[in-house]
């Protein structure tokens, strides 16, 4: 479970990296695509981490 949470956290960081990626000449036309993919990665994996945390909280009670 701990490894899975760490993997999801790293995926969130990868999403932030996609959003803040510098514009390179041959990828300049795809910056909006990278922003959308990065934002989706951040949202999806954040919700998954929240779900895992809530699930772990209620199974411990």
DAMOGI-V276297 format. One line per field, one symbol per residue. ss: DSSP state (H for helix, E for strand, C for the rest). phi: phi as a letter, one per 20 degrees, with the letter a starting at -180 (. if undefined). burial: + if it has 24 or more other ideal C-beta (glycine too) atoms within 12 Angstrom, else -. A space follows every 10 residues. Layout:
ss = ???
phi = ???
burial = ???
This chain:
ss = CHHHHHHHHH HHHHHHHHHC CCCCHHHHHH HHHHHHHHHH HHHHHHHHHH HHHHHHHHHH C
phi = .fffffffff fffffffffe fffdgedffd ffffffffff ffffffffff ffffffffff f
burial = -------+-- ++--+--+-- ---------- ---+---+-- ++--+---+- ---------- -
